Amino acid sequence: MSQTAAPTGRSTSEPGFDPKEFRRTLGQFATGVTVVTYDLDGAPRGATVNSFTSVSIEPPLVLVSIARSAKAYEALQGKPFTVNVLATEQLGMALRFAGKPDDSPIPWEQGRWAPRITGALAHFECTPWAAYDGGDHVLFLGRVEAYDRSPGEPLAFFAGRFRRMGLLLPDGPRVIPLDGRPFPEYVTHLHRLHEAAERGLDPD
Protein backbone atom coordinates (compact mmCIF):
# COMPACT_ATOMS: atom_id res chain seq x y z
CA MET A 1 0.00 0.00 0.00
CA SER A 2 1.47 3.36 -1.02
CA GLN A 3 1.86 6.11 1.54
CA THR A 4 1.52 9.82 0.95
CA ALA A 5 4.79 11.66 1.47
CA ALA A 6 4.83 14.22 4.25
CA PRO A 7 4.96 17.82 3.03
CA THR A 8 8.42 19.34 3.12
CA GLY A 9 7.46 23.02 2.80
CA ARG A 10 7.50 25.84 5.33
CA SER A 11 4.60 27.52 7.10
CA THR A 12 4.32 31.30 6.74
CA SER A 13 2.75 31.47 10.23
CA GLU A 14 5.72 29.86 12.00
CA PRO A 15 8.63 31.84 13.47
CA GLY A 16 11.54 32.30 11.11
CA PHE A 17 9.48 32.93 7.96
CA ASP A 18 11.97 33.86 5.24
CA PRO A 19 10.52 36.30 2.66
CA LYS A 20 13.47 35.71 0.31
CA GLU A 21 12.91 31.96 0.30
CA PHE A 22 9.19 32.54 -0.22
CA ARG A 23 10.01 34.74 -3.21
CA ARG A 24 12.33 32.08 -4.64
CA THR A 25 9.58 29.48 -4.25
CA LEU A 26 7.10 31.73 -6.05
CA GLY A 27 9.71 31.93 -8.81
CA GLN A 28 9.10 28.27 -9.60
CA PHE A 29 6.02 29.45 -11.49
CA ALA A 30 7.18 30.45 -14.98
CA THR A 31 5.66 33.61 -16.44
CA GLY A 32 5.89 35.84 -19.42
CA VAL A 33 7.31 39.35 -19.15
CA THR A 34 5.47 42.62 -19.75
CA VAL A 35 6.21 46.31 -19.59
CA VAL A 36 3.30 48.38 -18.34
CA THR A 37 3.44 51.79 -20.01
CA TYR A 38 1.62 54.98 -19.12
CA ASP A 39 1.79 58.75 -19.53
CA LEU A 40 3.37 60.84 -16.79
CA ASP A 41 3.30 64.62 -17.13
CA GLY A 42 3.10 64.35 -20.91
CA ALA A 43 5.96 61.84 -21.28
CA PRO A 44 5.76 58.04 -21.76
CA ARG A 45 7.02 55.90 -18.88
CA GLY A 46 7.02 52.19 -18.09
CA ALA A 47 7.70 49.44 -15.55
CA THR A 48 8.65 45.80 -16.08
CA VAL A 49 5.96 43.52 -14.63
CA ASN A 50 5.60 39.75 -14.69
CA SER A 51 2.51 39.66 -12.46
CA PHE A 52 -0.04 39.98 -15.27
CA THR A 53 -3.14 37.90 -15.89
CA SER A 54 -6.43 37.92 -17.72
CA VAL A 55 -9.45 38.35 -15.45
CA SER A 56 -12.59 38.44 -17.60
CA ILE A 57 -13.64 38.10 -21.24
CA GLU A 58 -16.95 39.95 -20.90
CA PRO A 59 -16.17 42.64 -19.99
CA PRO A 60 -12.55 42.33 -21.20
CA LEU A 61 -10.46 42.83 -18.04
CA VAL A 62 -6.78 42.24 -17.24
CA LEU A 63 -4.81 42.70 -14.02
CA VAL A 64 -1.30 43.88 -13.19
CA SER A 65 0.24 43.80 -9.72
CA ILE A 66 2.37 46.85 -8.89
CA ALA A 67 4.55 47.29 -5.80
CA ARG A 68 3.57 50.22 -3.61
CA SER A 69 7.23 51.27 -3.60
CA ALA A 70 7.33 51.54 -7.42
CA LYS A 71 7.03 54.87 -9.21
CA ALA A 72 4.30 53.31 -11.36
CA TYR A 73 2.08 52.89 -8.29
CA GLU A 74 1.32 56.59 -8.00
CA ALA A 75 1.38 57.16 -11.77
CA LEU A 76 -1.28 54.51 -12.48
CA GLN A 77 -3.86 55.91 -10.08
CA GLY A 78 -6.92 56.38 -12.29
CA LYS A 79 -4.78 56.45 -15.47
CA PRO A 80 -4.97 54.48 -18.73
CA PHE A 81 -2.12 52.06 -19.33
CA THR A 82 -0.83 49.58 -21.90
CA VAL A 83 0.40 46.07 -21.14
CA ASN A 84 3.18 45.26 -23.64
CA VAL A 85 3.94 41.52 -23.82
CA LEU A 86 7.64 41.29 -24.64
CA ALA A 87 9.29 39.14 -27.27
CA THR A 88 12.55 37.26 -26.70
CA GLU A 89 14.59 39.90 -28.52
CA GLN A 90 13.24 42.59 -26.17
CA LEU A 91 15.26 41.49 -23.14
CA GLY A 92 16.93 44.89 -23.19
CA MET A 93 13.54 46.56 -22.74
CA ALA A 94 12.75 44.33 -19.76
CA LEU A 95 16.06 45.21 -18.09
CA ARG A 96 15.73 48.90 -18.88
CA PHE A 97 12.30 49.26 -17.31
CA ALA A 98 13.39 47.11 -14.35
CA GLY A 99 15.92 49.77 -13.35
CA LYS A 100 18.95 49.12 -15.58
CA PRO A 101 18.81 52.07 -17.99
CA ASP A 102 20.96 52.46 -21.08
CA ASP A 103 21.30 55.09 -23.78
CA SER A 104 19.55 53.21 -26.58
CA PRO A 105 16.34 54.84 -27.85
CA ILE A 106 13.02 53.40 -26.71
CA PRO A 107 10.75 52.51 -29.66
CA TRP A 108 7.68 54.38 -28.39
CA GLU A 109 4.47 54.63 -30.33
CA GLN A 110 1.35 56.45 -29.23
CA GLY A 111 -1.73 54.33 -28.78
CA ARG A 112 -5.23 55.72 -28.57
CA TRP A 113 -5.37 55.45 -24.77
CA ALA A 114 -1.75 55.08 -23.61
CA PRO A 115 1.81 54.88 -25.01
CA ARG A 116 3.04 51.52 -26.34
CA ILE A 117 6.34 49.84 -27.16
CA THR A 118 6.83 48.98 -30.83
CA GLY A 119 7.64 45.34 -31.55
CA ALA A 120 5.89 43.76 -28.58
CA LEU A 121 4.19 40.40 -29.12
CA ALA A 122 0.91 41.85 -27.89
CA HIS A 123 -0.53 45.14 -26.69
CA PHE A 124 -3.49 45.59 -24.37
CA GLU A 125 -4.53 49.23 -24.06
CA CYS A 126 -6.60 49.68 -20.93
CA THR A 127 -8.70 52.24 -19.14
CA PRO A 128 -8.86 52.01 -15.32
CA TRP A 129 -11.53 49.66 -13.96
CA ALA A 130 -10.66 49.10 -10.29
CA ALA A 131 -7.74 48.92 -7.85
CA TYR A 132 -7.50 46.54 -4.89
CA ASP A 133 -5.28 46.25 -1.83
CA GLY A 134 -2.74 43.49 -2.32
CA GLY A 135 -0.53 43.89 0.74
CA ASP A 136 2.75 45.45 -0.35
CA HIS A 137 1.31 45.56 -3.90
CA VAL A 138 -1.80 47.06 -5.47
CA LEU A 139 -3.83 45.11 -8.01
CA PHE A 140 -4.78 47.35 -10.92
CA LEU A 141 -7.61 46.06 -13.12
CA GLY A 142 -7.94 47.57 -16.54
CA ARG A 143 -10.69 47.31 -19.11
CA VAL A 144 -9.11 46.42 -22.45
CA GLU A 145 -10.16 49.03 -25.01
CA ALA A 146 -7.85 47.89 -27.83
CA TYR A 147 -5.48 45.00 -28.43
CA ASP A 148 -3.30 43.48 -31.13
CA ARG A 149 -0.76 40.68 -31.49
CA SER A 150 2.25 39.80 -33.64
CA PRO A 151 4.08 36.53 -34.37
CA GLY A 152 7.23 35.72 -32.41
CA GLU A 153 8.64 33.98 -29.35
CA PRO A 154 7.83 35.31 -25.87
CA LEU A 155 10.36 36.37 -23.30
CA ALA A 156 9.97 34.18 -20.21
CA PHE A 157 10.94 34.50 -16.54
CA PHE A 158 11.64 31.51 -14.28
CA ALA A 159 13.60 31.03 -11.05
CA GLY A 160 14.80 34.63 -11.06
CA ARG A 161 16.21 34.51 -14.60
CA PHE A 162 15.03 35.67 -18.01
CA ARG A 163 14.70 32.77 -20.44
CA ARG A 164 13.41 31.75 -23.82
CA MET A 165 10.77 29.11 -24.42
CA GLY A 166 11.75 25.46 -24.77
CA LEU A 167 10.50 22.75 -27.07
CA LEU A 168 6.83 22.54 -27.97
CA LEU A 169 5.34 19.51 -26.23
CA PRO A 170 3.02 17.32 -28.31
CA ASP A 171 -0.35 16.69 -26.72
CA GLY A 172 0.39 13.00 -26.34
CA PRO A 173 1.24 9.78 -28.14
CA ARG A 174 -0.90 8.80 -31.11
CA VAL A 175 -1.56 5.42 -29.53
CA ILE A 176 -1.96 4.78 -25.81
CA PRO A 177 -2.56 1.55 -23.86
CA LEU A 178 -6.03 0.67 -22.66
CA ASP A 179 -5.26 1.93 -19.14
CA GLY A 180 -4.75 5.44 -20.53
CA ARG A 181 -1.10 5.84 -19.54
CA PRO A 182 1.46 6.94 -22.19
CA PHE A 183 4.02 4.40 -23.31
CA PRO A 184 7.22 4.62 -21.21
CA GLU A 185 9.23 4.89 -24.45
CA TYR A 186 7.28 8.03 -25.40
CA VAL A 187 7.97 9.73 -22.07
CA THR A 188 11.64 8.76 -22.21
CA HIS A 189 11.98 10.21 -25.71
CA LEU A 190 10.48 13.51 -24.58
CA HIS A 191 12.99 13.69 -21.73
CA ARG A 192 15.85 13.04 -24.15
CA LEU A 193 14.60 15.79 -26.50
CA HIS A 194 14.57 18.34 -23.71
CA GLU A 195 17.96 17.29 -22.35
CA ALA A 196 19.42 17.63 -25.84
CA ALA A 197 17.83 21.04 -26.30
CA GLU A 198 19.33 22.25 -23.01
CA ARG A 199 22.80 21.14 -24.15
CA GLY A 200 22.30 22.58 -27.63
CA LEU A 201 22.68 19.16 -29.21
CA ASP A 202 20.65 17.19 -31.72
CA PRO A 203 18.82 14.19 -30.21
CA ASP A 204 19.84 10.75 -31.43
Secondary structure by P-SEA (a helix, b strand, c coil): ccccccccccccccccccaaaaaaaaacbbbbbbbbbbbcccbbbbbbbccccccccccbbbbbbbbcccccccccccbbbbbbbccccaaaaaaaaacccccccccccccccbbbbccccbbbbbccccccccccbbbbbbccccccccbbbbbbbccccccccccccccccccccccccccaaaaaaaaaaaaaaaaccccc
